[in-house]
Amino acid sequence: MHSIRHIKKLGSPGLALIIVLWFTNMTWAISLSELQDIGVTNRKVIEKHRLAIQKAEQNLKISRSPFWPSLDVRYTANALDEDTILEKSQNSELVGSLSYNLFSGFRDRYSNLSFDSLKTAREFELQNSIQTIRFKIAIRYLEIFKAQNSLKVSQDEVALLQKRHRDSESRYSVGLIKKNDLLTLKVQLDDSVQKMKRAEAALQKSINYLEFETESKISGDDLHFDELSNLPEVKDEAYYLKAQENDRSEIKALESIRTSQAYGVQSLNSAYYPAVDILASHTKYGEDYIFGLEENGEDETRLQLNLTLNLFNGLKNNAQIRRAKVEANIISSDLHELKKNLATELKNSLMDFQVASKNLEVAESSVSQAEENLRVTDAAFKEGVETATEVLIAVAGLSRAKNNVILARAEVFYYYYRLMWLTEKL
């Protein structure tokens, strides 16, 4: 596990209303992009994709091997029960040969192109994995933002109710309010304390999830959420659809696999062409097992041109080509579905972003109204006009309004990050 250090100086928080991060001194913080970089560095799934690329590179090298000549050496020792007219009872043969394929129906060329496209696909898959990790870290980051701010709202509510309860105890002691009002406040105070404890646990769980995504030790004090100070701006739908079509690595990976499959079909078609090979060999015959001990050794040098054409192999070639074409069609169908699905997700995310932005405006305006309602209700309660229940309703209304701002701001950034992920811009 890597320990995260404070590595970025925090500027003015600038968050509207209660979304400020409740700190007074200038401190050091780690940014979202730095967290994402740490996650990409530490996650083993990234290493898995890099290894897949290395494997694809080796497959590509293997596919290029037929473009080189083949050099072979063969030694054979024979033992017979007795000499014959043609052979001694002990004889040997040493053959050195050099062969090269002149033509194979372009099989090697298309096979090489197929493996090259597969390597490209693995590279796009790595990029897609990186983008997905960065998106997941952004989500966990937002969850901590929500949990931390919700905890602050809960703490403020508890402090507010504790003050109201102390004031009510004094008023009850002199007979200004009923005991029922005092008990009502105490019950609500106890409930708020329990909610605060749950909020503390929720914050720690959110931190635990971020630690998992980054494989690093995280402290809530490390996070000051500078990125959430100013609301993001988005472009129109056409811009993002074009960016998705051009840049989305998931699409590019599947397109590369489809290209590889098409080249694979061409490679299989080579079975209907003849194969032409040239072979040069030199053979040394020996009348013993060890060359140089025999009396009359013989040598032979031979140059051959071989042409091979398969006439029938049980329709194997035809079936293989048909199967490869079916697989190519399946990939094309998957690619079509992927593009349609991603385009739909993009349109919906853009729509959700716009709705969340409007909800944030409404939520922010509601906080000042809730604060004013609490002030008026407090004053009426002190005058004996309102009951403790009305005060509790006002307190709950203020907490709800603050939480609505937190959730709305988090939603705005969630759909923004989703748009960036869908267009490969995280």
C-alpha positions in Angstrom: 0.0 0.0 0.0 1.3 3.4 -0.9 0.8 6.3 1.5 -0.7 9.4 0.0 1.2 12.6 0.9 -0.1 16.2 0.8 1.1 17.4 -2.6 -1.1 20.2 -3.8 -1.7 23.6 -2.2 -5.4 24.3 -1.7 -6.8 27.5 -3.0 -10.1 29.3 -2.1 -12.8 26.7 -1.7 -15.5 28.9 -3.3 -18.3 26.4 -2.7 -21.8 27.9 -2.5 -23.4 28.1 0.9 -22.9 24.9 3.0 -20.8 23.1 0.4 -17.7 24.8 1.7 -15.3 22.3 3.1 -15.2 23.7 6.7 -11.6 24.4 7.1 -10.0 27.7 8.0 -6.2 27.3 7.5 -4.4 26.9 4.2 -3.4 23.2 3.9 -2.0 20.8 1.4 -4.3 18.4 -0.5 -4.3 15.7 -3.1 -6.4 16.3 -6.3 -8.8 14.0 -8.1 -6.4 13.7 -11.1 -3.6 12.7 -8.8 -5.7 10.1 -7.1 -6.6 8.8 -10.6 -2.9 8.6 -11.5 -2.2 6.7 -8.4 -5.0 4.2 -9.1 -3.8 3.6 -12.7 -0.3 3.0 -11.4 -1.3 0.6 -8.6 -4.1 -1.4 -10.0 -3.1 -4.9 -11.1 -5.8 -5.0 -13.7 -3.7 -2.4 -15.6 -0.7 -4.7 -15.4 -2.9 -7.5 -16.8 -3.7 -5.5 -19.9 -0.1 -4.6 -20.3 0.8 -8.2 -20.2 -1.8 -8.9 -22.8 -0.2 -6.4 -25.1 3.2 -8.1 -24.6 1.6 -11.4 -25.5 0.1 -9.8 -28.6 3.6 -8.5 -29.5 5.1 -12.0 -29.3 2.2 -13.4 -31.4 3.0 -10.7 -34.0 6.7 -11.7 -34.0 5.6 -15.3 -34.5 3.4 -14.4 -37.4 6.4 -12.7 -39.1 8.6 -15.8 -38.8 7.5 -17.2 -42.2 9.0 -14.2 -44.0 12.4 -15.6 -42.9 14.2 -18.6 -44.4 14.4 -21.8 -42.3 17.8 -23.4 -41.6 17.9 -27.0 -40.4 20.5 -29.6 -39.6 19.6 -33.3 -39.3 21.8 -36.2 -38.3 20.7 -39.8 -38.8 22.5 -43.0 -37.6 21.3 -46.4 -39.0 22.1 -49.9 -37.8 21.4 -53.0 -40.0 21.8 -56.7 -39.1 24.3 -57.1 -42.0 25.7 -55.2 -45.0 23.6 -54.9 -48.1 24.5 -53.9 -51.6 23.4 -50.3 -51.0 24.2 -49.9 -47.3 26.7 -50.8 -44.7 25.4 -52.3 -41.5 26.5 -49.1 -39.8 26.0 -45.9 -41.6 25.0 -42.3 -41.0 23.7 -39.2 -42.7 24.2 -35.5 -42.0 21.9 -33.1 -43.8 22.0 -29.3 -43.8 19.1 -27.6 -45.5 17.9 -24.0 -46.2 14.3 -23.5 -47.3 12.3 -20.5 -48.1 8.6 -20.0 -49.0 8.1 -18.1 -52.2 4.3 -18.1 -52.2 1.5 -19.3 -50.0 -1.5 -17.6 -51.3 -0.7 -14.5 -49.2 -1.5 -16.5 -46.0 1.5 -15.1 -44.1 0.8 -11.5 -45.1 -2.8 -11.6 -44.0 -1.9 -13.5 -40.8 0.6 -10.9 -39.9 -1.9 -8.1 -40.5 -4.4 -10.0 -38.4 -2.1 -10.3 -35.4 -1.1 -6.6 -35.8 -4.8 -5.6 -35.5 -5.1 -7.8 -32.5 -2.2 -6.0 -30.8 -3.9 -2.7 -31.6 -7.1 -4.0 -30.0 -5.2 -4.9 -26.8 -3.8 -1.4 -26.7 -7.3 0.1 -26.9 -8.5 -2.3 -24.2 -5.7 -1.0 -21.9 -6.8 2.5 -22.6 -10.4 1.6 -21.9 -9.4 0.0 -18.6 -7.5 3.1 -17.6 -10.5 5.3 -18.4 -12.8 3.0 -16.4 -10.5 3.1 -13.3 -10.3 6.9 -13.5 -14.1 7.1 -13.7 -14.6 4.7 -10.7 -12.2 6.8 -8.7 -14.1 9.9 -9.6 -17.3 8.3 -8.3 -15.6 7.2 -5.0 -14.3 10.8 -4.7 -17.8 12.2 -5.0 -19.1 9.6 -2.5 -16.6 10.9 0.1 -17.6 14.5 -0.8 -21.2 13.6 -0.1 -20.5 11.6 3.1 -18.1 14.3 4.5 -20.6 17.1 3.9 -23.6 15.1 5.1 -21.7 14.4 8.3 -21.1 18.1 8.7 -24.8 18.8 8.3 -25.6 16.1 10.8 -23.1 17.5 13.3 -24.6 21.0 12.8 -28.1 19.5 13.4 -26.9 17.9 16.7 -25.3 21.1 17.9 -28.4 23.0 17.0 -30.7 20.6 18.9 -28.3 20.5 21.9 -28.6 24.3 22.2 -32.4 24.2 21.8 -32.6 21.5 24.4 -30.4 23.4 26.9 -32.5 26.5 26.3 -35.7 24.5 26.7 -34.5 23.0 30.0 -34.0 26.5 31.4 -37.4 27.6 30.1 -39.1 24.5 31.5 -37.5 25.1 34.9 -39.3 28.4 35.2 -42.5 27.1 33.7 -42.4 28.7 30.3 -42.8 25.5 28.3 -44.5 22.2 28.9 -42.5 19.1 29.8 -43.9 17.4 26.6 -42.0 20.0 24.5 -38.8 19.3 26.4 -39.2 15.5 26.0 -39.9 15.9 22.3 -36.7 17.9 21.8 -34.7 15.2 23.7 -36.1 12.4 21.6 -35.2 14.2 18.4 -31.8 15.0 19.8 -31.1 11.4 20.5 -32.3 10.4 17.0 -30.0 13.0 15.4 -27.0 11.7 17.4 -27.7 8.2 16.0 -27.9 9.7 12.5 -24.6 11.4 13.0 -22.9 8.1 14.0 -24.3 6.5 10.9 -22.9 9.4 8.8 -19.5 8.9 10.4 -19.6 5.2 9.4 -20.7 6.1 5.9 -17.8 8.4 5.5 -15.3 5.8 6.6 -16.8 3.2 4.2 -16.5 5.7 1.4 -12.9 6.2 2.2 -12.4 2.4 2.3 -13.9 2.1 -1.2 -11.5 4.8 -2.5 -8.6 3.0 -0.9 -9.6 -0.1 -2.9 -9.8 1.7 -6.2 -6.4 3.4 -5.7 -4.8 0.6 -3.7 -3.4 3.4 -1.4 -4.0 4.5 2.1 -6.3 7.5 2.2 -7.0 10.0 4.9 -10.1 12.2 4.7 -7.9 15.1 5.6 -6.0 14.6 2.3 -9.2 15.5 0.3 -10.4 19.1 0.0 -12.4 18.8 -3.2 -11.0 21.8 -5.1 -12.4 20.4 -8.4 -15.9 20.7 -7.1 -15.7 24.5 -6.4 -16.8 25.6 -9.8 -19.5 23.9 -11.8 -18.3 22.4 -15.1 -19.5 23.5 -18.5 -20.6 21.1 -21.2 -20.9 21.3 -25.0 -23.8 20.3 -27.2 -24.8 16.7 -27.9 -23.4 16.6 -31.5 -19.9 17.4 -30.1 -19.9 14.6 -27.6 -21.4 12.1 -30.1 -18.6 12.8 -32.5 -16.0 12.6 -29.8 -17.4 9.3 -28.7 -17.3 7.8 -32.2 -13.8 9.0 -32.8 -12.1 8.5 -29.4 -13.9 5.8 -27.4 -11.3 3.1 -26.9 -14.0 0.4 -26.4 -15.3 1.1 -29.9 -11.8 1.2 -31.3 -10.9 -2.1 -29.7 -13.9 -3.9 -31.2 -13.2 -2.3 -34.6 -9.6 -3.6 -34.5 -10.8 -7.1 -33.6 -13.2 -7.0 -36.5 -10.4 -6.0 -38.8 -8.2 -8.8 -37.4 -11.0 -11.2 -38.1 -11.4 -10.0 -41.7 -7.7 -10.5 -42.3 -8.1 -14.0 -40.8 -10.6 -14.8 -43.4 -8.2 -13.7 -46.1 -5.5 -15.8 -44.6 -7.7 -18.9 -44.6 -8.5 -18.3 -48.3 -4.9 -19.0 -49.1 -5.6 -22.7 -48.7 -7.1 -22.6 -52.2 -3.7 -21.4 -53.7 -0.6 -23.5 -54.3 2.4 -23.2 -52.0 5.7 -22.7 -53.6 8.9 -23.4 -51.7 12.6 -23.5 -52.6 14.9 -25.8 -50.8 18.7 -26.1 -50.9 20.4 -29.0 -49.0 23.8 -30.6 -48.6 24.0 -34.2 -47.4 27.0 -36.0 -46.2 26.8 -39.8 -46.1 29.0 -41.9 -43.9 29.7 -45.6 -43.7 30.1 -45.3 -40.0 28.5 -43.5 -37.1 31.3 -40.9 -36.8 32.1 -38.9 -39.9 35.8 -39.0 -40.9 36.4 -42.6 -39.9 34.9 -44.2 -43.0 36.9 -44.9 -46.0 34.6 -43.8 -48.8 32.2 -41.0 -47.7 29.8 -39.4 -50.2 28.3 -35.9 -50.4 25.3 -34.7 -52.2 24.1 -31.1 -52.9 20.5 -30.6 -54.0 18.3 -27.6 -55.0 14.6 -28.2 -55.1 11.5 -26.2 -56.1 8.4 -27.6 -54.5 4.9 -26.8 -55.6 2.1 -28.1 -53.4 -1.7 -27.8 -53.9 -4.3 -29.4 -51.8 -7.1 -30.9 -53.9 -9.3 -32.2 -51.1 -9.2 -32.3 -47.3 -12.7 -33.2 -46.3 -14.1 -29.7 -46.8 -12.1 -28.5 -43.9 -11.0 -25.3 -45.6 -14.5 -24.3 -46.6 -15.8 -24.9 -43.1 -13.0 -22.9 -41.5 -13.7 -19.9 -43.8 -17.4 -20.0 -43.2 -16.8 -20.1 -39.4 -14.4 -17.1 -39.6 -17.0 -15.2 -41.6 -19.7 -16.0 -39.0 -17.4 -14.8 -36.2 -16.7 -11.6 -38.2 -20.5 -11.0 -38.5 -21.0 -11.5 -34.8 -18.3 -8.9 -34.0 -20.0 -6.5 -36.4 -23.3 -7.0 -34.6 -21.6 -6.5 -31.3 -20.0 -3.3 -32.5 -23.4 -2.0 -33.8 -25.0 -2.7 -30.4 -22.1 -1.1 -28.5 -22.2 2.1 -30.5 -26.0 2.4 -30.1 -25.8 1.7 -26.4 -23.0 4.2 -25.8 -24.7 6.9 -27.8 -27.9 6.3 -25.8 -26.0 6.5 -22.5 -24.3 9.7 -23.6 -27.6 11.4 -24.5 -29.2 10.4 -21.2 -26.1 11.5 -19.2 -26.2 14.9 -20.9 -29.9 15.2 -20.2 -29.3 14.1 -16.5 -26.5 16.7 -16.2 -28.9 19.5 -17.3 -31.6 18.3 -14.9 -29.1 18.1 -12.0 -27.8 21.6 -12.8 -31.3 23.0 -12.5 -32.0 21.0 -9.3 -28.9 22.5 -7.8 -30.1 26.0 -8.5 -33.4 25.2 -6.7 -31.7 23.5 -3.8 -29.3 26.4 -3.2 -32.2 28.9 -3.1 -34.1 26.6 -0.6 -31.4 26.8 2.1 -31.8 30.5 2.8 -35.6 30.0 3.0 -35.1 27.1 5.4 -32.8 29.2 7.6 -35.3 32.0 7.7 -38.1 29.6 8.5 -36.0 28.3 11.5 -35.3 31.8 12.7 -39.0 32.7 12.6 -40.1 29.4 14.2 -37.4 29.8 17.0 -38.7 33.3 17.8 -42.3 32.1 17.9 -41.3 29.2 20.2 -39.6 31.5 22.6 -42.8 33.6 22.7 -44.8 30.5 23.4 -46.7 30.7 20.1 -45.1 27.6 18.5 -44.5 24.2 19.9 -41.2 22.2 20.1 -42.6 20.1 17.2 -42.6 23.1 14.9 -39.0 23.8 15.9 -38.0 20.3 15.1 -39.8 20.5 11.7 -37.9 23.7 10.9 -34.5 22.1 12.0 -35.2 19.0 9.9 -36.2 21.2 7.0 -32.9 23.1 7.1 -30.9 19.9 7.3 -32.8 18.5 4.4 -32.3 21.6 2.3 -28.5 21.5 3.0 -28.4 17.8 2.1 -30.3 18.5 -1.1 -27.6 20.9 -2.1 -24.9 18.4 -1.4 -26.6 15.7 -3.4 -27.5 18.0 -6.3 -23.9 19.2 -6.6 -22.6 15.7 -6.5 -25.1 14.6 -9.2 -23.9 17.5 -11.5 -20.3 16.3 -11.2 -21.3 12.6 -11.5 -23.0 13.1 -14.9 -20.2 15.4 -16.0 -17.6 12.7 -15.2 -19.8 10.2 -16.9 -19.8 12.3 -20.0 -16.0 12.6 -19.9 -15.8 8.8 -19.5 -18.1 8.1 -22.4 -16.0 10.4 -24.6 -12.6 9.2 -23.3 -11.7 12.6 -21.8 -11.1 11.7 -18.1 
